[in-house]
Amino acid sequence: MRYDPISPEFFVQNRGNLRALLKPSSIVIVHANDIYPTNADGTMPFKQNSDLFYLTGVDQEETTLVLMPDAHDPKEREILFVKETNEQIAIWEGEKLTKEQARAATGIERIEWSHCLESFLHRMVPQVEQVYLTTNEHLRASVVVETRNARFIKDCQARYPLHRYERLAPLLHRLRIIKDKEELKMIQRACDITEAGFRRLLGFIKPGVGEWEIEAELLHEFVRRGSRGFAYAPIIGTGKNACVLHYVENDKICRDGELVLMDVAAEYAGWASDLTRTVPVNGKFTKRQRQVYDSVLRVFRGANEILRPGNTPMDYQKQVIEMMEHELVGLGLFTAKEAREQGPDKALVKKYFMHGTSHHLGLDVHDVSPPHEPFAEGMVFTIEPGIYIREEALGVRLENDVVIGESKNFDLMEKIPIEAEEIEALMRQGARKSS
């Protein structure tokens, strides 16, 4: 295991919180993700279903959690089904969790093998009235591959068509938006690993370096510090590529006089961090680059002041747009008169700042939440304003992760350099050491 063990009490608490939201006479069934194929006999790296991990901490395929709080037999109220190891699996893949290991990791007393699941459900589902099943209800989800949970929904509804089916997603969205201290510890660790990677880059970036080489330096630092790698596909764009929001080719050379935008961060124990920094390839901002950089930094700080309990995502974004409009006028991208006449859709602003300022962060990089939920203490958000001037091949984005606090926000990335002067100084130091 690359990461420190997570206390099973965290998962016990999560399941307890979920049980408190269920209707009487219910059963909850949550499956692991599949291992997805590539070509021939290849497979993609396994990524666990976030809801299952949140409730159990098990990072293994062919795992199923069943909760039936009102079961007559207490031994049937909480059961975890895991894949049994055989000799072939042990030789080719390595041993899977034993029942004792699964019990210790999850705090679930009753552990059964996965091949027993179907007969158990055949006996237990007819005893309940509601069946809670999980689906991907993220507002930006685009699901084109059928998941294990989706297959089970079709099978379950075909077998038991007269049961009442309930959506598990809204309940878990409600629980997952507020982060427990155990989660904050993991996210902070991911942020600290990300910091180490970024500091390494400040002594590495120079004219002639490839975007892919920057990616390699980060991956090396992340993995050696206990991360499994990137929390999401790394975005490393130099020059005009910095103006492509989801640029992932990372195959161009960084040239003298350009900026390089890096939206890159590590995961730790399944939890994500999310960082963006933009630095001068040669270690020194031009006057124009510095103007744009300082504008983004002012919006970043202004956004942090209004990302506060009680504000709503829609109102927050409108307020950030107003800040950004002021900065874009100051940069000469349009006039104050044009700004007043542009209409409520703010088309002139959105030409240069076309994305949202913040999103939830947790087990998923764009973490789940109830739609339009007001900000509240204990939520973790990114703050990531940007200005993209395609006609100047100039893009700047800055991003940190913050925990919303009662009196002020706590910046999980406060130690990661963000001031232009500090970045230039560290790049000079790095250049001297490498010469």
N, C-alpha and C positions, 0 to 999 in steps of 0.2 A: 504493500500500500504506500503510495507516494505521500499521502497526507495524514495528518494526525487523526486518530479515531474520533468520530463525532459521538457525543454522549447519547446513548439510546433514550434518555429522558426527553430529549428534544422531540424525537419521533413519537414517543408515548404521549407527550403533551399535544402534538399536532392531531393525532388520532382522537384524543379526548375532545379537543375543540370541535372537530368535525362531527363527532357523535352528538354533541349538544345541538347541532343544527338540523339533524335528521328528523323526519316525520316518524311517528310510531310504526311498528311492524315493517321495518325497512331492511334491505340488504344493499351493501355497497360493494361493487366489484370493479377493481382497477387492475389493468394489465400493464406489463412492461412493454416497451417498444420492441419491434422486430430488429434483427440484424439485416440490414438492407443489402441486396446484391449490387454488384457493379456489372462486370462482364465475365464470361467463362465461369470459373469457380471463385471469382473474387468477391469480397464483401467490403462494405464501408465500415469505418470504426463505429463501434456501438455507442449510442447516446441514449441514456435512460429517459423514460417518460418522467417529466418533472413532477407531476402530481404523485406518482408512485414513490419517487425518491423522497419527496417532501413528507410522505406519510410513513416511510419505512427505512430510508437510507440504503436500500439494496440497489447496487449498481450492476445488475446481472439480468440477462435475457431470460425469457420464459418464467417470469415471476408474476404472481397474482396475489393481490391482497383482497380478502373478503372480510367485511365487517357486518355483523348482524346483532346489534346491541340488545334486541329483545328476545334472542334465542332462549329457549327454555333451559337448555344445557349451557352453563357458563363456559364450557370448553369450546363451544361453537360460536361464541360472540366475536372472536378475533382470530383469524387463521391466515397464515402466509404459506403460499405454495411456491416451492423453489425447484429448480431443475436438479435432478439427481445425477451425480457423477457416475459414469461407467468407465471401464478400462480404456476404451477408445478415446473418450473425452479427456481422460487424465493424461494419456500419451500425447495427443495432438494439440490440445488447448490448455491443459492444466486443470486441476481439480476445481470444481464449483464449491459453493458454500455447503458446509455440512449443516445439519439441523442445529447443532450446538452453536456454530458460528452465526447462523442466521438469528437464532434466539438472542444471543449476546448483543448483536448489532442493532436489533430492532426493538427489543423489549417485548416481543410477541412470544407468548409461551408456547402456543401450538404451531408447529411447523410441519407441513406435509409436503410430499413430492408432487410435482406438477401433474403427473399422470393420474393422480387421484382427483383432480379438480372436477372433471365432468360428472363423475358419479356423485360427488358431494353436492354440486349445484342441483343435480336432478332430484336429490332428496330434500334440499333446503329451500330452494326458490318457491316451491308451492306453499310453503309455510308463511310467506310474507305477502304484504299488499303492495309495497312500493319497491321498485328496483332502481337504484341510483347508478348511472353509468356516465363515463367521462368522455367528453369530446373536446376538440380544440376550438374554443370560442373566442380566441384573440381577434380583435377587430381587424387586424391586418393579415390574418392567416389566409394562406392560399394552399389548400390541401389537395394535391392531385394524386398522391399515392395512398392507397388504403392502409390504415394502421391496424395493428392487432386489436385495439379497442374498437375500431370501426367494424371490423369483421365480427367481433363478438356481439356488438349491438344487433346486427342483422340476424345472427344465429339465435340470440336470446329472445328477440321479439318474435321470431318464427316459432320457437318452441313454446313460448308463454305469451300468446297474443293478448290475453285478457288482463294481464297485470297492468298496474299504473307505473309508467316509466318517468323518472325524474332526472333532471339535469344536475350532475355533480359539479360542473364547471363553475356556476355562480357561487356555490358555497366555498369552493377552494380559492376562487379569486378573492372572495371576501377575507379569507384567512391569510392568504399569502401576501396581501398588500402591506401589512404591518410586519416588520422584520423583528424576529426574536434576537436576543443578545447573542445566541449561538450563530445565527445567520450573519449578524453584523461582524462577528469575529472572522468568519470565513471570507466575507466580501472584503474586509480590511486586509486580510492576508493576500487576496488576489490583487488588491491595489498596491500593496507593498512590493509584490513581485513585479508588477507593471512598472513601478518606479525604478526598480533596479535595471530593467530593460531599457527604459528611456534614458537613464543616466549613462548607460553603456553607449548608447547611440551618439550622445553629444561629443564623445571623443572619436567617433568613427565616421560620421557624415562629412563628406567633402566632395568637391567637383570630381566627376568620373566614377563615383560609386553607383552601383545599380540599385534600383528600388528593391529587387529581389535579395540583394546582399543585406540591406537593412532588415528585411523580413527574417533572414537567416540569423542575424545577430540577436534579434529579439527572441526567436524560438529557442536558441541556445541558452539564453539567460533564463527564460521562463522555465524550461524543462529542468535545468540544473537546480532550480530552487523549489521543485516539488509540484509544479503545475503540469497538467497534461498538454499544455500548449495554449493556443489562442482561444479566447472566449467566443470569437466569431471570426469570419474570414477577414484577414488584415487588409486595410486600405492604406497604401503607401503611394501617394501621387505627387510627382514633381511638376512644376510649371503648370501648363494647362490641365494636366491630369488632376490637379487639386480642385478643379471646378466640377469634376465628375463625382457626384455624391457617393455612389457605391462602386467606385473604381477598384477592381481587384486583380487586374492583370499583373501589376507590379513588375513590369518588364522593361522599363525605360531607364536611361542613364540620367542621373542628377547633374545638372549643368550649373556652371558658375553664374551667379546672379539670380538664380531661381529660388523659390521657396519649395520646401517639401512638406506636404501635409500627411500626417501619420495618425490614422484612426486605428489604434492597435491596443490590445489589452489581454491580460492573462485570466484564466479561470483558476479556481482552487477548490478542490473537493466538490465540484459540481456547480459552485456559485461563480457568477461572472463579475468582472469589472469592465469599465468602458472609458477609455482615455482618448482624447485627441490633442495633439500638439502640432504646431506649424513652425518650422525653423528655417533659417537661411542656409542654403547649401554651403556657401563659402564662410559661414560664421558671422556675417554682418548684414543686418537689414539695410536695404536702401531706404531713402527718405519716404518714398511712396509705400513701400512694404510696411514700414514702421507705422505710418499713418493708419493703414488698414488694420494692422495688428492691434494697435491701441484702441481703435474703435470697437473691435470685437471684444477686447478685454473689458472695456467699460460696460458693454451690454452684458457680458458674462457676470460681472459684479452686480449690475443692476437687477438681473434676473434672480440672482441669489437672494436679494433683499425682498423680493415679492413672492418667492416660492415658499409660502408660509401657510400654516394651518388656516383653513377656511376659504382660501382662494380656490378658484376652480380652474381646471386646465384650459377651458375656452377663454376665460377672462385673463388668465395669466399670459396666454399666447398673444392676445390683443395688446396687452401692456408691453410685452417685449417688442412687438412690431412697432409700437410707437417709439420706443427707445431706438430701435434700429433705423427708423425713418430719419430721426434727428441726426444719427451718425452718417447716414448715406448722403444727406444734404451737405453735411460738413466735408465729406470727401469729394464733393463736386459731381456726384453721379446723377443728380437731378436737383432742380432748384426748389426753394421753399414754396414758390408759387405753384410749380408743377405738383408738389406734394399735396398742397391744399386741394388741387383740382383732380386728383387721381381717382377719387371715388372710394367707397367703403371697402372694396376688395383689396385695396392697397397693392395694385398690380406693379407699380414702380418698385416698391419695397421687395415684393416677392420675386422680382426679376433677379435680385442679388441675394436674397435670403428666402429660400423657397421651402424650407422644412421646419418641423416642429423644434422647439427649444429643449424640451425635456421628455423623458420617458421613464417609467418604472424600471428598476433593475433588481435582479435577484437570481434565482435558479435559471431564469431565461434572461438574455440580454435585454430584450424588450419584454419585460415581465408582465404577467397577467394582472388585471385589475377590473373592477366593475366600471362600466362606461360612465364618464363624466363625474367620477368620484372626487369630491373636494379633497384638497391636500390635508394631511393629518400627521401628527407627530408619530415618528417611527417608520414612515415611508422612506424608501431610498430612491432617489431620482438622479438622472444625469442632468447637467446643464451644458448645452452645446450650441451656442450661437455661431454663426459663420457668415462671412461675406465672400461672394464668388463673382469676380469680375472677368467674365470670359474674354471680353475684348482686350483685356490686359494680360491674359494668361496668369491671373493672380487669384488665388483662393486661400483664405485663412479660416480655420475653425479651431476653437478651443473648447475642451470638455473635461469636466471633473464629475465625480460622483459624490453626492451629499446625502446625509441623513437629516430629515426634517426634525428639528428639535422644538421644545416648548418655547424658548425665548430666542433662539437663533439656530441656524443650521450648522451641522458638523461636517466639515469637508474631509472625506476619507482620503483625498489626494492632496491635502494641503502641503505635503512635503515635496511634491513633484514640481520642479521649477516651471513657472509660467510667466514671470516678468521678462520682458525682452532683454533688459540689461543682464540679468542672471544667465539667461540662455547664451547670450553672446560671450559672456565671461567664461562659462563652462566649456563652450566650444573652443575658445582660445586655449584654455588649459589643456584640453584634449589634443588639440593640434600640436602643441609643444611636446607633449608626452610621446606622441606617435612619430615625431620627426627625429 
